[in-house]
């Protein structure tokens, strides 16, 4: 959510002529994130988020916009795409596909507590259930093939210990069979900066542009790896328990999912370690970009590998 493509107030005013949103008041770039260009747009009718898509094509984007509409209409707190006067949620601005969505209340958290993690577990389970009736399909662009090709790209830049860990992890993934686990619509990027909290209650989920159809447990692992870890990469079991228990109360996890849990944490950590390594060493030019530290997920992956048995027994013993 950085600014890669600059939009001037004059350009915004012209673009808004296709929307019934009142008078243009303000436009402010959003500096966090690394994939799309985002602005806060304020008009006389309210506040919105403008996104210019830097990687996705116009053909891919209806999936994400339709998904947000589908979820919002089923009670999931997420941005609702705004249609223009022609009935379209997707347009073009400065040569990039662009869309407006509603702006939600709340702010992201730096130090989540168990009460916040329980909110995440609850909404994630409800989102997975609501997504079951969404008929469109999008493959995961950060799948096993992507992890393998990205690993080949960044591996020569790692020290020996991390290179060995990465190769061992890729070998593990080859033998890890997730095909029988429940699949469906997943957010695939439910980090703290993609969730707005209003006090101790959920304000909403944002940034659905990695959403896809994949293993539901993978989505849970992605969330736990950001919401429930300490700085040294170890799991905070009080937060883990809060998130998993709240999720399990809405969509009970199967025995197969319990068994797969430690391995899924490893795969989720690997995906984001690789993406951060790739962004660090092969950055995309941007006006307000932030390269996130790959060592965060390096530590998480190492902990998940070293304590796999303890991770499994803790959850099974508590569930």
C-alpha positions in Angstrom: 0.0 0.0 0.0 2.7 2.5 -1.0 2.6 5.2 -3.6 4.1 4.0 -6.8 1.9 6.0 -9.1 1.3 9.6 -8.3 -2.2 11.1 -8.5 -2.6 14.9 -8.4 -5.6 16.6 -6.9 -6.5 17.9 -10.4 -6.4 14.3 -11.8 -8.5 13.1 -8.9 -11.1 15.8 -9.5 -11.4 14.9 -13.1 -11.7 11.2 -12.3 -14.4 11.8 -9.7 -16.7 13.2 -12.4 -17.8 9.6 -13.0 -18.8 9.2 -9.4 -21.8 10.7 -7.4 -19.6 11.4 -4.3 -19.9 15.1 -4.0 -17.1 17.7 -4.0 -13.4 16.7 -3.8 -11.8 17.9 -0.6 -8.5 16.0 0.0 -6.1 13.3 -1.2 -3.4 11.8 1.0 -1.0 9.0 0.0 -0.8 5.9 2.3 2.8 5.0 3.0 2.4 1.5 4.5 2.6 -1.7 2.5 4.5 -2.7 -0.6 2.2 -3.8 -3.4 -0.4 -1.3 -4.6 -0.7 2.5 -4.7 -3.3 3.7 -2.1 -4.7 7.1 -1.1 -7.2 8.3 1.4 -9.8 10.3 -0.6 -12.1 12.7 1.2 -15.1 14.2 -0.5 -18.1 16.0 0.7 -19.9 12.7 1.0 -17.3 11.0 3.2 -13.9 9.3 3.2 -12.8 6.5 0.9 -9.7 4.5 -0.1 -8.5 4.8 -3.7 -6.3 1.9 -4.9 -4.3 1.9 -8.1 -3.3 -1.7 -8.9 0.4 -2.1 -9.7 0.5 -5.8 -10.3 -3.0 -7.1 -11.0 -4.5 -6.9 -14.4 -8.0 -5.5 -15.1 -9.1 -9.0 -15.9 -8.1 -10.3 -12.5 -9.6 -7.6 -10.3 -13.3 -8.3 -10.5 -12.6 -11.4 -8.3 -11.4 -9.2 -5.5 -14.0 -6.5 -5.8 -16.8 -8.9 -6.2 -15.5 -10.9 -3.2 -15.5 -7.8 -1.0 -19.0 -7.0 -2.1 -20.1 -10.6 -1.4 -18.6 -10.6 2.1 -19.8 -7.1 3.1 -23.3 -8.0 2.1 -23.1 -11.1 4.4 -22.0 -9.2 7.5 -18.2 -9.4 7.3 -16.7 -6.1 8.2 -14.6 -5.2 5.1 -14.5 -2.4 2.5 -17.4 -2.2 0.2 -16.4 -1.3 -3.4 -18.0 1.9 -4.7 -19.6 1.9 -8.2 -19.4 4.8 -10.5 -22.4 6.4 -12.4 -22.0 3.7 -15.0 -22.4 0.9 -12.5 -18.8 -0.1 -12.6 -16.6 -0.8 -9.5 -13.4 -0.8 -11.6 -12.0 2.0 -13.6 -8.6 3.3 -14.9 -6.5 6.2 -13.6 -3.1 7.2 -14.9 -2.8 4.1 -16.9 -3.5 1.8 -14.0 -6.7 -0.1 -13.0 -8.2 1.7 -10.1 -11.1 1.3 -7.6 -12.7 3.2 -4.7 -13.9 1.4 -1.6 -15.5 2.5 1.7 -13.2 3.6 4.5 -13.7 1.6 7.8 -13.4 2.8 11.3 -10.5 1.9 13.6 -6.7 1.5 13.3 -4.1 -1.2 13.2 -2.5 -2.6 16.3 1.2 -2.9 17.1 0.8 -5.0 20.3 -2.3 -7.3 20.1 -3.6 -9.0 23.2 -5.5 -12.3 23.5 -8.8 -10.4 23.3 -7.8 -9.0 19.9 -6.6 -12.4 18.6 -10.0 -13.8 19.6 -11.7 -11.2 17.4 -9.4 -12.3 14.5 -10.2 -16.0 15.0 -13.9 -15.3 15.0 -14.0 -13.1 11.9 -11.7 -15.3 10.0 -13.9 -18.3 10.6 -17.0 -16.3 9.7 -15.3 -15.1 6.5 -14.4 -18.6 5.5 -18.0 -19.7 6.0 -19.4 -16.7 4.1 -16.9 -17.3 1.3 -18.2 -20.8 0.7 -21.1 -19.3 -1.4 -18.8 -17.2 -3.5 -18.7 -18.9 -6.9 -15.7 -17.2 -8.5 -12.3 -18.8 -8.3 -8.7 -17.4 -8.1 -5.6 -19.5 -7.8 -3.0 -18.6 -5.2 -0.3 -16.7 -7.0 2.0 -17.3 -4.1 1.7 -21.0 -4.3 4.3 -23.8 -4.0 5.6 -23.1 -7.5 6.1 -19.4 -6.7 7.9 -20.3 -3.5 10.2 -22.7 -5.4 11.0 -20.1 -8.1 11.5 -17.3 -5.6 13.7 -19.4 -3.5 15.9 -20.1 -6.5 16.2 -16.3 -7.0 17.1 -15.3 -3.4 19.0 -18.4 -2.2 22.4 -17.2 -3.6 22.0 -14.1 -1.5 21.6 -15.9 1.8 24.2 -17.1 4.3 24.9 -20.8 4.5 22.7 -21.5 7.5 19.7 -19.8 6.0 20.3 -21.3 2.6 20.3 -24.7 4.2 17.2 -24.0 6.2 15.4 -22.9 3.0 16.4 -25.9 1.1 15.3 -28.2 3.9 12.0 -26.4 4.1 11.4 -26.8 0.3 12.1 -30.5 0.7 9.6 -30.7 3.5 6.9 -29.0 1.4 7.3 -31.6 -1.3 6.2 -34.3 1.1 3.5 -32.2 2.8 0.0 -33.2 1.4 -2.7 -30.6 2.0 -5.0 -31.7 -0.8 -7.5 -33.3 1.6 -7.8 -30.3 3.9 -10.8 -28.0 3.6 -10.4 -25.4 0.8 -12.2 -22.2 0.1 -11.8 -18.4 -0.1 -8.9 -17.1 2.0 -7.7 -13.6 2.7 -4.1 -14.8 2.5 -2.6 -11.6 4.0 -4.4 -11.1 7.3 -1.6 -9.2 9.1 -2.0 -6.6 11.8 -1.7 -3.8 9.3 -4.6 -5.3 7.3 -7.0 -5.3 10.2 -8.6 -2.2 11.8 -9.5 -2.5 15.5 -11.9 -0.1 17.2 -10.9 -0.5 20.8 -11.0 -4.2 21.6 -13.6 -4.8 18.9 -13.0 -5.5 15.2 -13.4 -2.5 12.9 -12.8 -4.4 9.7 -10.5 -6.4 7.4 -8.8 -4.6 4.6 -6.5 -5.3 1.6 -8.1 -8.3 0.0 -5.8 -8.2 -3.1 -4.0 -11.4 -2.2 -7.3 -13.2 -1.6 -7.7 -16.5 -3.5 -8.9 -20.1 -3.2 -6.7 -22.3 -1.1 -6.5 -24.3 2.1 -8.5 -22.6 4.9 -5.9 -23.6 7.5 -3.2 -21.8 5.6 -5.2 -18.6 6.2 -5.3 -19.3 9.9 -1.5 -20.0 10.0 -0.8 -16.7 8.2 -2.8 -14.8 10.8 -1.2 -16.7 13.8 2.3 -16.0 12.4 1.7 -12.3 12.7 -0.8 -11.8 15.5 0.6 -14.4 17.9 4.4 -14.3 17.8 7.0 -12.7 20.0 9.9 -10.7 18.6 12.2 -13.7 18.8 9.9 -15.7 16.5 8.4 -17.9 19.3 4.7 -18.3 19.6 2.8 -16.6 22.4 0.5 -19.5 23.4 -2.0 -17.3 25.2 -2.7 -15.4 21.9 -2.5 -18.6 19.8 -5.1 -20.2 22.1 -7.4 -17.2 21.9 -7.3 -17.1 18.1 -7.7 -20.8 17.5 -10.4 -21.3 20.1 -12.5 -18.4 18.7 -12.0 -19.8 15.2 -12.8 -23.4 16.3 -16.0 -22.2 18.0 -17.3 -21.0 14.6 -15.8 -23.5 12.2 -14.5 -26.5 14.0 -11.1 -27.7 12.9 -10.9 -31.3 11.8 -8.5 -34.0 13.1 -6.6 -33.7 9.8 -6.3 -30.0 10.3 -4.9 -30.5 13.8 -2.3 -32.9 12.4 -1.3 -30.5 9.6 -1.1 -27.4 11.9 2.7 -27.3 12.6 3.5 -27.9 8.9 1.1 -25.2 7.8 2.7 -22.7 10.1 6.0 -23.5 8.4 4.6 -23.0 4.9 3.0 -19.7 5.9 6.2 -18.4 7.4 8.2 -19.5 4.3 5.9 -17.7 1.9 6.4 -14.4 3.7 10.1 -14.9 4.4 10.6 -15.3 0.6 8.4 -12.4 -0.4 10.3 -10.1 2.0 13.7 -11.3 0.8 12.5 -10.8 -2.8 11.3 -7.2 -2.0 14.5 -6.4 -0.2 16.9 -7.6 -2.9 14.8 -6.8 -6.0 12.8 -3.8 -4.9 10.0 -2.2 -7.0 10.6 1.6 -7.6 8.1 3.6 -5.5 7.6 7.0 -4.0 6.9 6.0 -0.4 7.9 2.4 -0.2 9.0 0.4 2.8 10.9 -2.9 2.6 9.9 -5.1 5.5 12.6 -7.0 7.4 12.9 -10.6 6.2 14.5 -11.6 9.5 11.1 -11.5 11.2 9.9 -14.5 9.2 13.3 -16.1 9.3 13.0 -16.3 13.1 9.4 -17.5 12.9 10.3 -20.3 10.4 13.2 -21.4 12.5 11.1 -21.6 15.6 8.3 -23.5 13.8 10.8 -26.1 12.5 12.6 -26.5 15.9 9.4 -26.7 18.0 7.1 -28.5 15.6 6.2 -31.3 18.1 5.5 -28.8 20.9 3.3 -26.7 18.6 1.2 -29.7 17.7 0.8 -31.1 21.3 0.0 -27.7 22.7 -3.0 -27.1 20.4 -4.2 -30.8 20.5 -4.0 -30.7 24.3 -6.0 -27.5 24.5 -8.7 -28.3 21.9 
